[in-house]
Amino acid sequence: MRKALEGSQAIALTVALCRPQVVAAYPITPQTHIVENIAKLVANGKMDCELVSVESEFSAASLVLGAACAGSRTYTASASQGILLMSEVLYNIAGLRIPIVMTCANRAISAPLSIWNDQQDSMAVRDAGWIQLYCANNQEAVDTTIQAYRIAEATELPVMVCMDGFTLTHTLEPIDIPEQAVVDAYLPPFNFSRTLDPANPISIGTLVSPDHYPEARHSHHHALLAAADEIIAADADWQQLSGRAAGGLLSVSGPDDAQIGILTLGSIAGTLSAASDTYTDLPATLLINLRAYRPFPVDALRHACSGLTDLIVLERALSPGFGGIVSAEVHAALAGMPAVPHIHSFAVGLGGRDIPLEIYRTLHERIKVVEPQPFSIIDVEREKLPVEDHGIEAMETTT
């Protein structure tokens, strides 16, 4: 059923459809509306779960970890400093292979203080061992949340559903909220194979010596790689029921003969899609939206980039002292291809700065005059386009 909903409202309704038995979260902008709306659903008798008000994000993550180990389907959400506060527990959840779904309402990390959107928070915990799925719009966030439970419970890996704060969480738009029967047909009841049972006691998360610890890490790594198949299958099965797909690991749009590509994560994909329809005088461009960041879709990305001469990677976070986070991984993934495209790394939208349609033209102009530097960040938003009196050095800001 299509309804005009704020993104956070839609996520709350979707979580209710997935029938979690325990929900715990601590308020932090821009995630707060999600849990507020879940609280309303519980209070109005429209959602049957144990909603626990905790004193911190660390406690929220700890509580859902324990609840999932006890056999309950769970949910939590956070953002920014909240993600960092629960980071210790995020590593525990992943290392214990506990199937938990969490929404990350992406927000910049201070200092300086910013409550607005970029992706520094989820990037800061990209190595914790969670599956990370990034959403291009609110409909995709709804569908991905449902799929996340299927993926988490099939792989026994936690899933972080990343949606851009404010840009998606606080945007009102028509969204198709599926019927309960459809979700029930798609998502089987929760059954955790290692549920803790007093009648059959086991220990988890115990001390592991150096003789065995590397095997645990390698096992986790290979489980994440294998999860790619489940992500693809979950999306395909959801398409059969709903008629909608999010692209599996990544989505590609644009002409097959395009030689320039732009790679993004999150809601900026919508801006670029609108811009490509507006600036029809510019060269044909392939728009690649990376949905799965962990596991990183190496083979799918190589296939998408085949035939490109230039690939622009838009960074919504950066690694100070090095530069582009995503572009570095893209460069490594594409190494060894018969013809590796020139990779350009551009920082956009940090701290929630507006990303106008005009940036599409700016990007095309910049790659004409700046040598590709896959790890250096070019701040296209503050710089002027080149003119005859300015050299590249005067325009380029690298970090």
N, C-alpha and C positions, 0 to 999 in steps of 0.2 A: 504494500500500500504506500503510495507516494504522499509524503507530508512535507510541509515547509517547516524545517527544523534547524536549530543551531547544531553545529557539528557535535558539540558535547552532549546535547540531548539525544542525538541519534546514537551515539556510542553507548550511552546509558541504557537506552531501549534495547540495543543489540546485545549488550552484556546480559540483560535480563532474559532475552530469548535463549541464551546459551545455558541457562539454569545453573549458575555457580552456586555452591552451597555456602561459601565463605567469601566475604569481600572485606578488605581492609585497606585503608589509604589515609594519608594525611594531606590536608589542603595545601596547595601551592599553585599560584597563577602560572600558566593558564589551564592547569588540569582541574582546578577546583569544581568547575561546573559539572564535570562528569560524575564525580562522587556525590555532589549535591543532588543531582537528578536521580541517581541510584537510591539515595536516602529517601527521596520523595516517593519513588516506586515502592520501596519497602514499607514506608509509613502508610501508604494508601492501599496496602495489601495486594499490589500488583506484581510483587517480586518476593519470592520465598527464599530468603537466605539469611545467614547470620552476618549482619553488618557491624563491624567492630571499629569504633573510634579509637585510634591509637595516638600516642604522644609524639610520634616522629615517623619519618619515612623509613628509618632503620627498623622500627618496630613493625611497620606495615609489612615490609618484606619478610621479616622474621616470622610474623604470624601466618602469612599465606604459605610460607615454607613448611611450617609445622602442620598446618591444616591439610595441605596436599599430601604430606607424608602419612597423615592419618586417614587418607582416602577420600578427601573432599575436592571437588572442582573449585578452583579459586580464581580471584581476580584482584588486581591492584593497578594503580596508576600513579604517575608522578611526572616531574619535570625538573630541569635545571639543577639547582643545588640539592633538590630532593633526590635526584638520581645519584648524585655523588655521595650523599649521606647514606644511602642504602647500598653503595657499591660493594662493600664487603659481603653483604648478604647475597647480592646478585651473583658474585663468584661462587658462593656456597650453593645457591640454587642450581646453577649450571653444572658445577662440579659433581653434585649429587644426582644430576640428570632427573630433576623434578619437573613435571609438565605444568607450568604456570603461564598464564597470559597476563601481560602488563601493557598498558597504553603509556607511551612516552609522548607527552604533549610538548614537542621540541621547543626549547627556549634557551637563549644565551646564558652563559655562566659569568658571574661577576668575579673580580672587579674590572672595570666600573660596573655598577649595578645596571642591569637591563632586565626588564620583564618580557621583552619581545623575542621574536622568533629568529633563531638559527639552529644549527644542528650540533653545537658543541657538546651538549649533554650526552646524547646517544653515542657520538663518536668517542667520547671519553671512556666509555665502557664497551667499546666494540670488541675487545679481546676477552671479555668476561666469559664468553662461551654461549651466549644467547643467540638464537636465530633472530635476525633483525629484518623486518619488512617495513618499507617506507611507502606511504600512501600519497597519491597525487591529488586526490579530492576526497570529499566526505563520503560519497557513495563507495569509493574504494576502501575507505577506512571501515565502513560498516561491513562490507563483504570480507575484508581481510581479518577483522576481529573474529568473525564466525569461523573462517578457515583456520585461524591461529589455534583455536581449541582442537580442531581436527589434527593439525600438524603436530602440536605439542604432545598430544596424547598418543599419537602413532609413533613418534620418534623418541618419546621421553626426553625431550629437550624443551626448555622454556622459550617462549616467543615474545619478543618485544615489538609491538605494533607502533610505529613512529608516525605521528601526524603533526604537521606544523602548527605550533601554537598561534592562537588568534587567527592566522590566515585560514585555518580550517576549524579549529575548536570553537571559535566565536562567530563564524560565518553562517548566516541563515540562507538555506537553499532547499529546493525540492529534493527529497531523498526517498528512495524506495526502501521501506522497512519490511523485510519479509514476514510472512505469517509464521506463527509458532510451529505449525505442522511441518512447514518446509524445513525449518531449522532442526526439528526433531528427527526428520527423515535423513538429514545430512549428518547430524552429530550424535553418535551413540552415547549412551550413559557413561559416565566416568568410571574407569576401571584401571587403577594403578597397580601394576604387577608387583611392586615392592611395598605395598601398603603395610605400615607398621601395625602389628597385631600382638597384644599381650599374650595370646595363646600360643603364638609362634614367634618368640622374640628374636630379632636380628639387630645388628649394629650397622649404622651407616655413617659415613664421614669420619671414620676412625683414623688414627695416625698411620701413615704409610711411609715406609722407609724408602731411601733412595733406590733400593733394589726393585721397587714396584711402581714408584711415582711416575717415571717416564711413560710406562705402559698406560697408566690412567689418562695422562694428557694426550697421548697419541690416539687412544681409543675415543676420547671426546672429540678430537679433531676429525677423525674419520667418520664419526657419527654425524657431525655437522655437514661434512661433504655429502654424505649419503642422504641427508635431509632434503637436498635439492630435488630429488625425485618425488618426495612426498609433497613438497610445495607445489610442484607442477601438477601432480595428481589431484591434490585438494582443490586447486583452482579449476581444473578441468571438470571435476565432479560438481563443483558449485555452479559452473556454467550450464551444466545439464539441467540443474534444478531451477536456476534463476534466470538463465539467459545472459548472464553477465560474467565476464572474466577480467582479471586484472593483469594478465600477461604472464603469469607464472613467475619466472625469475626476473624478467625485464620485458618492457614493451617497446616497440619500435614503430614509428610512423614517419611517413615521407616517401619520396620517390626512390625506387630501387637504384637508379643511376646517380644518386647524390654522391658528391665527393667530399662534402663537409658534413660533419656530424656534431651534435651538441648532446652531451651526457649530463643528466640531472638526477637528483634524488628529491622526491617530495613534490610539493604543490607548485613549484616553479615550472613544472611541466605544462600546466595550464596556461601560464603566461606566455611561454614560448610557442605553444600551439596557436594561441590567438595572434601572436606576433607574426608567425609564419604565414598566416592567412592575410595579414595586413600588408606586410612588406614583400609583395610578390615580385618586386624588381631585383631582389637579392638572389644569389645562387641557390639552387635546390639544396635543401638541408634535411638530413636525417635526424629526427629527434629520438634519442634513446633515454628511456626513463628506467633507472635501476631500481627495481622493486626489492629484490633480495640483496642486501649488502653483506649479510652473513647468513648462509654461506655465500662467498663471493662467486658469481656465475661466470667463471673464466671462459668456458666453451661457448656459452650463449653470447657473451660479449665479443669474443673473437668472430663469431659468425656475423653478428650485427655490424661489426666494423670492417668486414671484408670489402675492399674496394674504395674505402675512404682515403683521401689524401691528408685531411686535417680533422682532428677530433678536439673539440672544445669541451673541457670538463669544468663545470660550474661548482665551486666549493662553497658550502654554507657553513664551514668551519675551517680553521687552519691550525697547523702545528707551528707555533712560534719558534723561529730558529731553523726551520726546515722549509715549510711552505705547504703545498697542497697535500692533503691526506688521501682523498679519493684518487687524485690524479697519479700519485705514486703507485697505488695499487693497480690502477688501470695500465700504467706503463709496464709494470711487472707482468700483468696478465697478457698483454699483447706482445711482449717480447718473444721473438722467435717466429712470428707470423711472416709469411713470404714478403709482405709489404706492410710494414708498421706505419700507421698514419702519424703525422706530426701532432704531438699532443700539447695543447695549450691549457694552462691552468688559470682560471679567473675567479677571484673572490667576489661574491655578490650577496647582498642581503644580510650581512653580518649585523647582529644586534637588532634585526627587524627592519633595517633600512628598506624603503620601498623599492621594488624592482619593476620599473616601467616597461612598457612594450618597446620603447626606443632602445633598450639594451640589446635587443636582437640585432639591430643595425650596427650598434657600437661593436659588438663582438665580431661581426663580419669585417668591419673596417680594421679592427686591431690586428687580426691575424694576417692582414696584408703587409703590415709594417714592423711587427715585432717577431723576432726569431722565436720558434717554439722553445719553451722552457718548462718542461713538465712538472717540475717541483717548485718553481718559483711562483709566487702569487702576484697577479697583476690586479690592482684595484681599479677596475674600469669605471666604477661609479663616481669617483672623485676626480678622475683625470679627464683632461680635454682630449679630444681627438687630435691626431697629428696635423700640424699646419707647416708651411714651408719654413718658418723661422724656428721650429722646435725639432730637436733631434730625439731619437728614441730614449736616450738616457734621461732627458728632462721629463719624459712622460711616464716612465716606468717606475713603479714602486714595488720593490720585491722585499719579501720578508724571509 
